[in-house]
């Protein structure tokens, strides 16, 4: 696959922010983008594995933000 | 009730001819799909019905909608039983804000994905044991009582530290609690029995601390003994987890098997293409959406949803089963498509109350269905879908029995 025909999101890097106060620990983000999000062993709330997710994860990060039931993920 | 409100369509409609796969039939859709419609409840009160995927998600994530059943205007399908304060303790499904977060967060680590992954061997073992019981019972056999119901009951008992030997006791009372046709006094009576049972279990665990590695043991050690959590609250949390942990998954397994075995190719996917099972489970969750009566909220401020002004104090009913059939989000939504990417389904709800046990439910469904198809590749249902008794009066839709042979 050449760079030109890759999906747009695949080429970009994004920055992601999480709000642990808003998080309800549903785990949707971990299910969607396990390379970017994890859950804290202590309280099950979201933790970022990478604030600037590896290239190739942008679409999944956006999807995780969309699926977060608590609106605790922001993609910038 | 005003004359105008008396004319409103009644929610929920009871219609046993609809069959197990349609949340509403065509005539009902004309009356209820809106996007935001006014309906009348069995109590005589009016409420808003919200059916579009985008509206459902926005509403359930909106801080101006409360889950507190005691707030004026909260939409009720039956009058609330006269409750003692003790009856409400720990029931965080009906709490808002900080009060809700305090209790839910004592459980989020328990049900997080990596913990559920750790208990997958337990689920595997329990599935195999349940399938042994199914093999011994038939053919023919009832899939619900020999497999679909025992499996999640055994798993949640093991996780909580509740003896599975007591399953008849808690299963029959759980079903009463979910039945809209039951009089409030009966509900109150059965809630009381379940709470007394769990209270005695927790008291016994406290009296003889054995360091047991189950959820109730951990919450007693880490929360109750240090004074962070009241025993009554733990009883309420245990009650919620026990009921939600077995009724929902049991009904999903029964309906899934009925749906998948209708076409031989569908059922075979589970065996021949196990990597697809996780996506298939998402589509089953979307298509079957067993919480069909809806999720109930009351507005605490004036909010506009789907072009309608909903006023503070008005009740809303959020139909996740119809949001999961929204053609704006899902192509040809009334078709079950085992190859669909259904990750936008909202069967577990949305907002901060979204099902805390969803990683467990997904794992149980995936493991149970794949193992069933491996061990019983020729399994078939011996009744037509119309012949099966469906739980039209239950908060959680499902089948009472599913006759199968192989």
Contacts between the chains, C-beta under 8 A, distances in Angstrom:
chain1	res1	chain2	res2	distance
A	24	B	101	7.6
A	24	B	104	6.6
A	24	B	108	7.3
A	24	B	351	8.0
A	24	B	352	4.3
A	24	B	353	7.8
A	24	B	354	6.6
A	24	B	356	8.0
A	25	B	104	7.3
A	25	B	105	7.0
A	25	B	108	3.0
A	25	B	109	7.5
A	25	B	111	7.6
A	25	B	112	6.5
A	25	B	356	7.0
A	26	B	348	7.6
A	26	B	354	4.8
A	26	B	355	7.5
A	26	B	356	7.2
A	26	B	358	6.5
A	27	B	111	7.7
A	27	B	112	5.6
A	27	B	113	4.7
A	27	B	358	7.0
A	27	B	359	5.4
A	28	B	354	7.9
A	30	B	112	7.6
A	30	B	113	4.9
A	30	B	114	8.0
A	31	B	113	6.4
A	31	B	359	7.5
A	32	B	343	7.2
A	38	B	114	7.7
A	39	B	108	7.6
A	39	B	109	7.3
A	39	B	112	4.1
A	39	B	113	6.6
A	39	B	114	6.7
A	40	B	109	7.4
A	41	B	109	6.7
A	41	B	114	7.9
A	42	B	109	6.6
A	43	B	105	5.9
A	43	B	108	6.2
A	43	B	109	5.6
A	44	B	105	7.5
A	44	B	107	7.8
A	44	B	108	3.1
A	44	B	109	3.6
A	44	B	110	7.3
A	44	B	111	7.2
A	44	B	112	4.2
A	45	B	105	7.4
A	45	B	108	6.4
A	63	B	343	7.2
A	66	B	344	7.9
A	67	B	343	6.7
A	67	B	344	7.2
A	69	B	60	7.3
A	69	B	61	6.8
A	69	B	349	7.3
A	69	B	350	4.7
A	69	B	351	5.4
A	69	B	352	6.8
A	69	B	354	3.9
A	70	B	61	7.2
A	70	B	351	7.0
A	70	B	352	5.2
A	70	B	354	7.9
A	71	B	61	5.5
